[in-house]
Amino acid sequence: MSSKRPVKAQTEATETVDSTGRQRQLKRDERPNNSSRTLGKNRRVAGTVSALKPGQALTVKESMLVMESAQLMAANRCDCVLVIDDNDHLSGIFTAKDIAYRLVAENLDARTTPVIDIMTKGPMCVTSDTSATEALNLMVSKGFRHLPVCNEEGDIFGLLDITKCLYGALEKMERAFGSSQVLYNAIEGVEKEWAGTPAQLTEYLESLRQHMSCPNLESVLDGTPPAEVKYKTNVRDIAIMMKELHTTAVLVHRHHNLAGIFTSKDIVLRVIAAGLNPENCTVVRVMTPSPDTASPDTTVLDALKLMNGKKKKA
């Protein structure tokens, strides 16, 4: 008798566990599908801004001082922050360019100037379901490097950076160019073999070959000479030059040789965030020395690969 009791007790315990497990499963089945809601929020729809993978936006309050914002930007290695009001809604955008043009060039003090005084107020933005083509066209036509992504209420969803969008498409460009290069070479060979063909066919083949070739840097440059400064020029004078020439980068020369490159991002990360006085700081102290260079016949694709691989500041 005693040998059967444990078996009975074990059976009852097993039935109890099974019953409890079934009840828990029923409760789980009755709950709303939280996982699908999460996926719905984060899912990327092809052809929309969400498919461009907007980055996480760094936000600051309107009252934050420029010095504090610059230090925050330096800590996060970024050159753009979004500014929010007391309701945490987007009210402005603040970039390295704003610091160069509106703070340093105007001789304002980063330790006493609030972000609201030099930010771009009421920036244009898009929603995550906006057409990707529409968003990119907007950035190109308006000259925006950054574009906030918000919902209809003004809550921030993320931030588009056009250079990161380009780098994200780099692999696709490589695949397309690689496959077209094979056909390009084949057409070039046909042209040589058909040297005596009618002029119309030769012109057609040449036109086709040119359209399939990847453009080089010379073809996209407008002939405007780059901004150049001497290595002992102070940062404030460079910021004034940047503003006058509508640029965010200058080449630094020493004894007629290229010594470095200096950008508005360097002004934020290496000057303002470090507490240096732009008027007393020479560019040689804060520039990027011995920058990589490219020849005019370098393809745009190869130049993008170099910039992306080396993480250069464009």
KEDO-127307 format. One record per residue (C-alpha): x, y, z. Coordinates in steps of 0.02 Angstrom, whole numbers, plus 32768, in hexadecimal, padded with zeros to 4 digits. Each point is the difference from the previous one (the first is absolute). Layout:
REM KEDO-127307
+------+------+------+
!   xx !   yy !   zz !
+------+------+------+
!    X !    Y !    Z !
...
+------+------+------+
//
This chain:
REM KEDO-127307
+------+------+------+
!   xx !   yy !   zz !
+------+------+------+
! 8000 ! 8000 ! 8000 !
! 8086 ! 8078 ! 8030 !
! 8056 ! 7FE4 ! 7F5B !
! 7F67 ! 803F ! 7F9F !
! 7FE6 ! 80A1 ! 8062 !
! 8095 ! 805D ! 7FB9 !
! 7FC6 ! 7FD2 ! 7F50 !
! 7F54 ! 8047 ! 8022 !
! 8048 ! 809C ! 804E !
! 8075 ! 8016 ! 7F6E !
! 7F70 ! 7FEB ! 7F84 !
! 7F97 ! 8081 ! 805C !
! 8092 ! 8079 ! 8005 !
! 801E ! 7FE9 ! 7F45 !
! 7F49 ! 8020 ! 7FD9 !
! 8005 ! 809D ! 806D !
! 809A ! 8041 ! 7FA6 !
! 7FB3 ! 7FD9 ! 7F55 !
! 7F5F ! 8059 ! 8032 !
! 805E ! 8098 ! 803F !
! 8069 ! 8004 ! 7F61 !
! 7F63 ! 7FFA ! 7F93 !
! 7FB3 ! 808F ! 8063 !
! 809C ! 806A ! 7FEA !
! 8003 ! 7FDC ! 7F47 !
! 7F49 ! 8032 ! 7FF0 !
! 8026 ! 80A5 ! 8059 !
! 8093 ! 801F ! 7F8C !
! 7F91 ! 7FDE ! 7F6A !
! 7F7F ! 807C ! 8040 !
! 8080 ! 808C ! 8014 !
! 8016 ! 8082 ! 7F74 !
! 808D ! 7FD3 ! 7F8B !
! 8086 ! 8075 ! 8045 !
! 8088 ! 7FBC ! 7F90 !
! 7FA0 ! 802E ! 7F63 !
! 7FE6 ! 80B0 ! 8041 !
! 80B9 ! 8013 ! 801C !
! 8026 ! 7FC1 ! 7F52 !
! 7F7F ! 8075 ! 7FBA !
! 8057 ! 8095 ! 804E !
! 80AD ! 7FCF ! 7FC4 !
! 7FDB ! 7FAD ! 7F5A !
! 8050 ! 804C ! 7F68 !
! 7F92 ! 8019 ! 7F69 !
! 805B ! 7FFA ! 7F59 !
! 8004 ! 80A6 ! 7FA6 !
! 7FDF ! 8068 ! 809C !
! 806D ! 8064 ! 8078 !
! 7FFC ! 7F6E ! 807A !
! 805F ! 7F97 ! 7F81 !
! 808C ! 8081 ! 8002 !
! 801F ! 7FCF ! 80B6 !
! 7FFA ! 80AB ! 8056 !
! 8081 ! 800E ! 808B !
! 7FD9 ! 8022 ! 80B5 !
! 7FF6 ! 80BC ! 801D !
! 8060 ! 8057 ! 8089 !
! 7F8E ! 8082 ! 8053 !
! 8020 ! 8098 ! 806E !
! 7F92 ! 8082 ! 8053 !
! 7FF1 ! 80B0 ! 7FBB !
! 8050 ! 8049 ! 809C !
! 809E ! 7F96 ! 7FFA !
! 809F ! 8064 ! 7FE5 !
! 8060 ! 7FE9 ! 7F5F !
! 809A ! 7FC8 ! 8062 !
! 7F9D ! 7F74 ! 8052 !
! 7FB2 ! 7FCD ! 7F5A !
! 80AB ! 7FFC ! 7FAD !
! 8043 ! 7F90 ! 808A !
! 7F6A ! 7F8D ! 7FEA !
! 801E ! 7FFB ! 7F45 !
! 80B8 ! 7FD9 ! 801D !
! 7FD5 ! 7F73 ! 8078 !
! 7F8D ! 7FB4 ! 7F7C !
! 8072 ! 8028 ! 7F6B !
! 7F73 ! 8057 ! 7FA3 !
! 7FED ! 80A8 ! 7FAB !
! 7F45 ! 8019 ! 8011 !
! 7F81 ! 8004 ! 808E !
! 7F44 ! 801D ! 8001 !
! 7FBB ! 8084 ! 8076 !
! 7F60 ! 7FDF ! 8061 !
! 7F8A ! 8072 ! 805E !
! 7FB3 ! 7FE7 ! 80AD !
! 7F83 ! 7F85 ! 7FB6 !
! 808D ! 7F98 ! 7FB4 !
! 7FC8 ! 8030 ! 7F50 !
! 8079 ! 8031 ! 7F77 !
! 8022 ! 80BB ! 7FFE !
! 80A7 ! 800E ! 7FA8 !
! 809B ! 7FB0 ! 7FB7 !
! 80B2 ! 802A ! 8033 !
! 8099 ! 7FCE ! 7F9B !
! 80BC ! 8019 ! 7FFA !
! 7FE0 ! 807B ! 7F73 !
! 7F94 ! 806B ! 8074 !
! 808C ! 8006 ! 8080 !
! 807E ! 8034 ! 7F7A !
! 7F91 ! 8082 ! 7FAA !
! 7F94 ! 8045 ! 808C !
! 806E ! 7FEF ! 8098 !
! 80BA ! 8001 ! 7FD6 !
! 7FF6 ! 8070 ! 7F66 !
! 7F92 ! 807B ! 8061 !
! 8076 ! 7FFC ! 8097 !
! 7F7C ! 7FC2 ! 807C !
! 8030 ! 7FA8 ! 80A1 !
! 7FD2 ! 7F47 ! 8004 !
! 8000 ! 8004 ! 80BF !
! 7F71 ! 807D ! 8009 !
! 7F9F ! 7FE8 ! 7F5D !
! 7F69 ! 7F8B ! 8007 !
! 7FDD ! 7F8A ! 7F70 !
! 7F5C ! 8058 ! 7FD7 !
! 805F ! 809D ! 7FCC !
! 805E ! 7FAD ! 7F70 !
! 7F99 ! 7F67 ! 7FD1 !
! 7F99 ! 7FF4 ! 7F60 !
! 7F4E ! 8012 ! 803D !
! 7F6B ! 7F9E ! 7FBE !
! 8064 ! 7F88 ! 7F92 !
! 7FAC ! 7FA0 ! 7F75 !
! 7FE2 ! 7F49 ! 802A !
! 7FB5 ! 7F62 ! 7FB7 !
! 7FA2 ! 7F6C ! 8046 !
! 803D ! 7F4C ! 7FFC !
! 7F81 ! 7FD5 ! 7F79 !
! 8034 ! 8090 ! 7F8D !
! 8042 ! 7FC6 ! 7F58 !
! 80BC ! 7FE4 ! 800B !
! 8017 ! 8053 ! 7F56 !
! 7F9E ! 8098 ! 803A !
! 8069 ! 8010 ! 809E !
! 80A6 ! 7FEF ! 7FA4 !
! 7FC9 ! 807A ! 7F78 !
! 7FD0 ! 807C ! 8088 !
! 80AC ! 7FF0 ! 8051 !
! 805B ! 8017 ! 7F5A !
! 7F95 ! 8091 ! 7FC1 !
! 8008 ! 805F ! 80A6 !
! 80B5 ! 7FD5 ! 8025 !
! 7FD4 ! 7FA6 ! 80A2 !
! 807C ! 7F82 ! 8041 !
! 7F8D ! 7FD3 ! 8091 !
! 7F43 ! 7FEB ! 8000 !
! 7F99 ! 7FDB ! 809D !
! 7F81 ! 7F73 ! 7FFC !
! 7F67 ! 8021 ! 806D !
! 7F4D ! 7FC7 ! 8014 !
! 7F68 ! 806F ! 7FE3 !
! 8007 ! 8041 ! 80B4 !
! 80B4 ! 803A ! 7FF2 !
! 804B ! 7F71 ! 8065 !
! 80AD ! 7FD3 ! 7FC0 !
! 8013 ! 7F57 ! 7FAB !
! 80B3 ! 8011 ! 7FC2 !
! 8078 ! 8061 ! 7F91 !
! 8032 ! 7FE8 ! 7F4A !
! 80B4 ! 8024 ! 7FD0 !
! 8014 ! 8008 ! 7F44 !
! 80B5 ! 7FC4 ! 8005 !
! 7FCE ! 7F65 ! 8061 !
! 7F76 ! 7FE2 ! 7F81 !
! 8085 ! 8005 ! 7F79 !
! 806E ! 7F87 ! 805E !
! 7F6C ! 7F8E ! 801B !
! 7FE7 ! 7FF8 ! 7F44 !
! 80B9 ! 7FE6 ! 7FDF !
! 7FF6 ! 7F43 ! 7FF9 !
! 7F70 ! 8007 ! 7F84 !
! 8062 ! 807B ! 7F95 !
! 8096 ! 7F8D ! 8002 !
! 7F98 ! 7F6D ! 7FC7 !
! 7FB0 ! 8065 ! 7F75 !
! 80A5 ! 804A ! 7FC6 !
! 8058 ! 7F59 ! 800A !
! 7F82 ! 7FAB ! 7F8E !
! 7FF9 ! 8093 ! 7F88 !
! 80BE ! 8006 ! 7FF7 !
! 8002 ! 7F54 ! 7FAF !
! 7F86 ! 803A ! 7F7A !
! 805F ! 80A5 ! 7FF0 !
! 80A1 ! 7FA1 ! 7FD9 !
! 7FA3 ! 7F90 ! 7F85 !
! 7FBA ! 8097 ! 7FA3 !
! 80AE ! 804D ! 7FFA !
! 8041 ! 7F5F ! 7FB2 !
! 7F74 ! 7FFE ! 7F7F !
! 802B ! 80B3 ! 7FCE !
! 80B3 ! 7FCD ! 7FDB !
! 7FCA ! 7F68 ! 7F9B !
! 7F7E ! 8063 ! 7F9E !
! 8076 ! 808D ! 7FD0 !
! 7FB6 ! 8007 ! 7F51 !
! 7F48 ! 8003 ! 8031 !
! 7F8A ! 808E ! 7FD1 !
! 8018 ! 80A1 ! 8064 !
! 7F50 ! 7FF8 ! 8048 !
! 801F ! 7F58 ! 8053 !
! 80A9 ! 8038 ! 8040 !
! 7FB2 ! 809D ! 804C !
! 7F79 ! 7F97 ! 8051 !
! 807F ! 7F8B ! 804F !
! 8068 ! 8092 ! 803F !
! 7F66 ! 8052 ! 804C !
! 7FD0 ! 7F5D ! 8055 !
! 80B0 ! 7FE9 ! 8044 !
! 8005 ! 80B1 ! 8047 !
! 7F58 ! 7FED ! 8057 !
! 8039 ! 7F5F ! 8053 !
! 80A4 ! 8044 ! 8042 !
! 8008 ! 803C ! 80B4 !
! 801F ! 80BE ! 8005 !
! 80A5 ! 803E ! 8044 !
! 8020 ! 8091 ! 8076 !
! 8031 ! 8076 ! 7F74 !
! 7F55 ! 7FED ! 7FB1 !
! 7FA3 ! 8036 ! 809D !
! 8072 ! 808F ! 8037 !
! 7FC5 ! 80AE ! 7FCD !
! 80AE ! 804A ! 7FF0 !
! 7FF4 ! 806A ! 809E !
! 80A9 ! 7FFD ! 8059 !
! 7FFE ! 7FBD ! 80B3 !
! 8010 ! 8075 ! 8093 !
! 80B4 ! 8006 ! 803D !
! 8052 ! 8047 ! 809D !
! 80AF ! 8008 ! 8048 !
! 8029 ! 7F91 ! 8093 !
! 800F ! 8093 ! 807A !
! 7F53 ! 8046 ! 7FD8 !
! 7F90 ! 8009 ! 809B !
! 7F5C ! 7FA2 ! 800A !
! 7F92 ! 809B ! 8009 !
! 8046 ! 8044 ! 7F5C !
! 7FE2 ! 7F56 ! 7FB1 !
! 7F4B ! 7FFE ! 803D !
! 7FE8 ! 80AD ! 7FB1 !
! 8049 ! 7FBE ! 7F5D !
! 7F90 ! 7F66 ! 8006 !
! 7F67 ! 806F ! 8014 !
! 8034 ! 8075 ! 7F72 !
! 8025 ! 7F70 ! 7F89 !
! 7F6B ! 7F95 ! 8036 !
! 806E ! 7F6B ! 8028 !
! 8021 ! 7F92 ! 8098 !
! 80B1 ! 7FC7 ! 7FD7 !
! 80A7 ! 8050 ! 7FD6 !
! 80A8 ! 7FBD ! 7FC9 !
! 8095 ! 8030 ! 806C !
! 80A4 ! 8028 ! 7FA9 !
! 80B0 ! 800D ! 8045 !
! 808D ! 803C ! 7F8F !
! 7F8E ! 7FE8 ! 7F68 !
! 7FE0 ! 7F49 ! 802B !
! 7F5F ! 7FB0 ! 803D !
! 8014 ! 7FE9 ! 80BC !
! 7F4F ! 7FD9 ! 8039 !
! 7F45 ! 8017 ! 7FF5 !
! 7F8F ! 805C ! 807A !
! 7F42 ! 7FF6 ! 8009 !
! 7F70 ! 804B ! 8061 !
! 7FF5 ! 7F5C ! 805F !
! 80B2 ! 801D ! 803C !
! 7FC9 ! 80AA ! 8041 !
! 7F7E ! 7FA9 ! 806C !
! 8061 ! 7F68 ! 803A !
! 80B1 ! 8045 ! 800E !
! 7FE7 ! 80B8 ! 8028 !
! 7F59 ! 802C ! 8052 !
! 7FE8 ! 7F5C ! 805E !
! 80B5 ! 8009 ! 803C !
! 7FE6 ! 80B0 ! 8043 !
! 807F ! 8051 ! 7F8B !
! 7FF3 ! 80B5 ! 7FCA !
! 7FE5 ! 8002 ! 7F41 !
! 805A ! 80A7 ! 7FF2 !
! 809E ! 7FC0 ! 8055 !
! 7FFF ! 7F4F ! 7FB8 !
! 8063 ! 7FE4 ! 7F5F !
! 7FBF ! 7F80 ! 7F86 !
! 809E ! 7F97 ! 8006 !
! 7FD1 ! 7FCC ! 80B2 !
! 7F54 ! 7FBC ! 7FD3 !
! 8005 ! 7FCD ! 7F48 !
! 8005 ! 7F4E ! 7FBC !
! 80B4 ! 7FF1 ! 7FBF !
! 8036 ! 7FA8 ! 7F61 !
! 7F51 ! 7FDD ! 7FBA !
! 7FE3 ! 7F7D ! 7F7B !
! 7FEE ! 8046 ! 7F51 !
! 7FB5 ! 7FC6 ! 7F5B !
! 802B ! 8028 ! 7F4C !
! 7F80 ! 804F ! 7F89 !
! 7FEC ! 7F5C ! 7FA2 !
! 7FCE ! 7FA1 ! 809E !
! 7F4F ! 7FBE ! 7FED !
! 7F7A ! 8044 ! 8072 !
! 7FE3 ! 7F4F ! 803C !
! 80B7 ! 7FE9 ! 8033 !
! 8000 ! 80AA ! 8056 !
! 7F66 ! 7FD1 ! 8065 !
! 8051 ! 7F5B ! 802F !
! 809B ! 805C ! 803C !
! 7F9B ! 807C ! 8066 !
! 7F92 ! 7F79 ! 804B !
! 808E ! 7F89 ! 8026 !
! 806D ! 8086 ! 8050 !
! 7F6A ! 8056 ! 8052 !
! 8036 ! 80A8 ! 7FBB !
! 7F9D ! 809E ! 8021 !
! 7FAE ! 803A ! 7F61 !
+------+------+------+
//
